[in-house]
Amino acid sequence: MVLDERDRIHLNLQTIRDYLVKGFVGFQLTEDASDPTVCHRFTMTDLKTFQQYKLKVSWSRLGELTNSAEKLAHSLVDTDVASKIREAKGHYWHW
């Protein structure tokens, strides 16, 4: 089945959400798509300490034809994006 770009982006965003919820247990996930032609931003906030971890994902990565949700999920794990976000110490880590 071939997905159009909008459906592919929707599935890829859900894949990233699922990964972040598992990688940042107990954190609140918020999103910002105010720059839709450039990137999608995720912020994970610890509701006890208000410490934040941030991820910025380029739209080209989200909509790329070769990035299926399954491939994206493997890439998130293989790249260890959660650790890289933590190392950014509150600044956006761009992926």
C-alpha positions as CSV (number, residue, x, y, z in Angstrom):
1,M,0.0,0.0,0.0
2,V,1.4,3.4,-1.0
3,L,0.6,6.2,1.4
4,D,0.3,9.8,0.4
5,E,2.7,12.3,2.1
6,R,0.1,13.5,4.7
7,D,-0.6,9.9,5.8
8,R,3.1,9.0,5.9
9,I,3.8,12.1,8.1
10,H,0.9,11.2,10.4
11,L,2.2,7.7,10.9
12,N,5.8,8.9,11.4
13,L,4.7,11.5,14.0
14,Q,2.8,8.8,15.9
15,T,5.9,6.5,15.8
16,I,7.9,9.3,17.3
17,R,5.3,10.0,19.9
18,D,5.2,6.3,20.9
19,Y,9.0,6.3,21.2
20,L,9.2,9.4,23.3
21,V,6.4,8.2,25.7
22,K,8.4,5.0,26.3
23,G,11.8,6.8,26.5
24,F,10.5,9.5,28.9
25,V,8.3,7.7,31.3
26,G,6.3,10.0,33.6
27,F,6.9,13.1,31.4
28,Q,4.2,15.1,29.7
29,L,4.6,15.3,25.9
30,T,3.7,18.5,24.1
31,E,4.1,19.3,20.4
32,D,4.5,22.4,18.3
33,A,3.9,22.3,14.5
34,S,3.9,26.0,14.1
35,D,6.5,25.8,11.4
36,P,5.0,23.1,9.3
37,T,7.2,23.4,6.2
38,V,10.4,23.2,8.3
39,C,10.0,21.0,11.4
40,H,7.8,19.5,14.1
41,R,8.9,20.1,17.8
42,F,8.4,17.8,20.7
43,T,8.9,18.8,24.4
44,M,9.0,16.3,27.2
45,T,8.4,17.9,30.6
46,D,8.9,16.3,34.0
47,L,5.8,17.4,35.9
48,K,7.6,17.2,39.3
49,T,10.8,19.1,38.4
50,F,9.7,20.9,35.2
51,Q,12.9,19.8,33.6
52,Q,12.4,19.7,29.8
53,Y,13.9,17.7,27.0
54,K,13.3,18.8,23.4
55,L,13.4,17.3,20.0
56,K,13.1,19.0,16.6
57,V,12.3,16.7,13.6
58,S,12.7,18.1,10.1
59,W,9.7,17.8,7.8
60,S,12.0,16.3,5.2
61,R,12.6,13.3,7.5
62,L,8.9,12.9,8.3
63,G,7.7,13.0,4.7
64,E,10.6,11.2,3.0
65,L,9.3,8.3,0.8
66,T,11.9,5.9,2.2
67,N,10.9,6.5,5.8
68,S,8.2,4.1,6.7
69,A,7.0,4.2,10.3
70,E,8.8,0.8,10.9
71,K,12.1,2.1,9.5
72,L,11.7,5.3,11.5
73,A,11.1,3.4,14.7
74,H,14.3,1.4,14.1
75,S,16.3,4.6,13.4
76,L,15.0,6.2,16.6
77,V,16.3,3.2,18.6
78,D,19.5,2.6,16.6
79,T,20.5,6.3,16.9
80,D,19.5,6.3,20.6
81,V,17.6,9.6,20.1
82,A,16.4,9.7,23.7
83,S,20.0,9.8,25.0
84,K,21.0,12.5,22.5
85,I,18.0,14.6,23.6
86,R,19.1,14.2,27.3
87,E,22.6,15.3,26.3
88,A,21.2,18.5,24.7
89,K,20.4,19.6,28.3
90,G,17.1,21.5,27.6
91,H,18.0,22.7,24.1
92,Y,16.4,21.3,21.0
93,W,18.2,18.3,19.6
94,H,17.6,18.3,15.9
95,W,16.9,15.0,14.2
